[in-house]
Amino acid sequence: MPTRLIGTLVAAAALASAFAQARGQAQAPAAAALRRTADGKPDLSGIWQVMATALSNVPETTIRGIFPWCFTPELYAAKPEYIQSLADFVRSRPAQPVSAFLQHSNAVAAHDIDGIDRITAPTLITCGRRDALTSTRFAEPMKAQIRNAELLVFENCSHAPLYENVQAFNEQTLRFLQRQSGAGVA
């Protein structure tokens, strides 16, 4: 991850913390906003927690803080109306309470893959080659532990190939499902 981006995230977390304090709201501790994952990468969930608390708005946190990690800059540039439609969809859904978002993001940050070797169902693992959140570093270990797992890496996608390359994602997923059901691929 570029140093400039990490600096921007740290500044954003500090700013969000200051806004929360100015509003008299409870805030996530700064240490949580700046914590790191086991492999030394910034733990963005802490920054998103500070942002959600400061904004008191999970949909806006999702759009402003999480979307940029889910989609490539090229998608933002090429299809701004598509990004806007996704943002509109997020805003149209019932808002998750900030407390639930904090609990959920703590669970995500603490996730592990213990026990996935018990999965026996055919499994399709998808990820984007340009994913800065989880990247392919998790995909191969998961594939190795799940019997009948297949790995599909979308080369020009970030964290959300389901939204970034809808047609290819759907085609590949359908092929996988057809192989599992014994149906021929059309």
C-alpha positions in Angstrom: 0.0 0.0 0.0 1.5 3.4 -0.9 2.8 5.4 2.0 0.8 8.4 0.9 -2.4 6.4 1.2 -1.5 5.2 4.7 -0.8 8.8 5.7 -4.2 9.9 4.3 -5.9 7.1 6.3 -4.2 8.1 9.5 -5.1 11.8 8.9 -8.7 10.7 8.2 -8.9 8.7 11.4 -7.6 11.6 13.4 -10.0 14.0 11.8 -12.9 11.6 12.3 -11.9 11.2 16.0 -11.8 15.0 16.4 -15.2 15.5 14.9 -16.7 12.8 17.1 -15.1 14.5 20.2 -16.4 17.9 19.1 -19.9 16.4 18.8 -19.6 14.9 22.2 -20.0 11.5 20.8 -18.4 8.3 22.0 -15.4 7.5 19.8 -13.3 4.5 19.0 -9.9 4.8 20.6 -7.2 6.1 18.4 -5.2 3.0 19.0 -8.0 0.9 17.5 -8.0 3.2 14.4 -4.3 2.6 13.9 -4.0 -1.0 14.8 -2.3 -3.5 12.4 -3.2 -6.9 11.2 -1.1 -10.0 12.0 0.9 -9.5 8.8 1.6 -5.8 9.6 -0.9 -4.2 7.2 -3.1 -1.4 8.5 -6.3 -2.6 10.0 -8.8 -0.5 8.2 -11.7 -1.7 10.3 -10.5 0.5 13.1 -10.4 3.5 10.8 -13.9 2.7 9.6 -15.1 2.4 13.2 -13.8 5.9 13.9 -15.4 7.2 10.8 -18.8 5.5 11.5 -18.8 6.9 15.0 -17.9 10.4 13.8 -20.5 10.5 11.1 -23.1 8.6 13.1 -23.9 7.0 9.7 -23.0 3.5 8.5 -24.2 4.0 4.9 -22.0 7.1 4.5 -19.1 5.2 6.1 -19.6 2.4 3.6 -19.7 4.7 0.6 -16.9 7.1 1.7 -14.7 4.8 3.6 -15.2 1.2 2.4 -16.1 1.6 -1.3 -12.7 3.0 -2.3 -11.2 -0.2 -1.0 -13.7 -2.4 -2.9 -13.4 -0.9 -6.4 -10.5 0.1 -8.6 -9.8 3.7 -9.4 -10.4 2.7 -13.1 -14.0 1.7 -12.3 -14.6 5.0 -10.5 -13.3 6.9 -13.5 -15.0 4.8 -16.2 -18.4 4.3 -14.6 -19.1 7.1 -12.1 -22.9 6.5 -12.6 -22.5 2.9 -11.7 -20.7 3.8 -8.5 -23.4 6.4 -7.8 -26.1 3.7 -8.3 -24.3 1.4 -5.8 -24.1 4.4 -3.4 -27.8 5.1 -3.9 -28.6 1.5 -3.2 -26.7 1.5 0.1 -28.4 4.7 1.1 -31.8 3.2 0.3 -31.5 0.2 2.6 -32.4 0.4 6.3 -29.4 1.9 8.1 -27.4 -0.4 10.4 -26.9 1.1 13.9 -23.4 2.3 14.5 -23.1 0.0 17.5 -23.9 -3.0 15.3 -21.4 -1.9 12.7 -18.7 -1.6 15.5 -19.5 -5.1 16.7 -19.6 -6.5 13.2 -16.3 -4.9 12.2 -14.6 -6.2 15.4 -15.7 -9.7 14.4 -14.4 -9.3 10.9 -11.0 -8.0 12.2 -10.7 -11.0 14.5 -11.7 -13.6 11.9 -9.6 -16.7 11.3 -9.9 -19.7 9.1 -9.7 -22.3 11.8 -12.1 -25.2 11.0 -12.6 -24.4 7.3 -11.1 -27.8 6.6 -14.4 -29.2 7.8 -16.2 -27.7 4.7 -17.1 -30.5 2.4 -19.3 -28.7 -0.1 -17.7 -27.6 -3.4 -16.5 -24.1 -2.8 -15.7 -21.3 -5.2 -13.3 -18.8 -3.8 -13.2 -15.5 -5.7 -11.0 -12.5 -5.3 -9.5 -9.6 -7.2 -5.8 -9.5 -8.0 -5.8 -5.8 -7.0 -7.5 -6.4 -3.7 -5.7 -4.3 -1.0 -8.0 -5.5 1.8 -7.6 -9.2 1.8 -5.7 -9.8 -1.4 -4.9 -13.2 -2.7 -2.7 -13.9 0.3 -5.7 -15.5 2.0 -7.1 -17.3 -1.0 -4.5 -19.9 -1.6 -4.4 -21.0 2.1 -8.2 -21.3 2.1 -8.2 -23.3 -1.1 -5.6 -25.6 0.3 -7.8 -26.3 3.3 -11.2 -26.8 1.7 -11.7 -30.0 -0.2 -13.2 -29.4 -3.6 -12.3 -25.7 -3.6 -11.6 -23.8 -6.7 -9.9 -20.4 -6.8 -10.9 -17.8 -9.3 -8.8 -14.6 -9.4 -10.2 -11.6 -11.4 -7.1 -9.8 -12.8 -8.4 -6.3 -13.0 -10.6 -6.2 -10.0 -10.2 -5.1 -6.4 -12.2 -6.5 -3.5 -15.6 -6.8 -5.2 -15.3 -8.5 -8.5 -19.0 -9.3 -8.1 -19.6 -5.6 -8.8 -16.5 -4.7 -10.8 -16.9 -7.3 -13.5 -20.5 -8.4 -13.2 -20.7 -10.4 -16.5 -17.5 -12.4 -16.0 -18.3 -13.0 -12.4 -21.7 -14.3 -13.2 -20.5 -16.4 -16.1 -17.7 -18.0 -14.1 -20.0 -18.6 -11.1 -22.7 -20.2 -13.3 -20.1 -22.5 -14.8 -18.9 -23.5 -11.4 -22.5 -24.2 -10.3 -23.3 -26.1 -13.5 -20.2 -28.3 -13.0 -21.4 -29.1 -9.5 -24.9 -30.0 -10.6 -23.6 -32.2 -13.5 -25.2 -29.9 -16.0 -23.3 -29.0 -19.2 -22.1 -25.5 -19.7 -24.2 -23.8 -22.4 
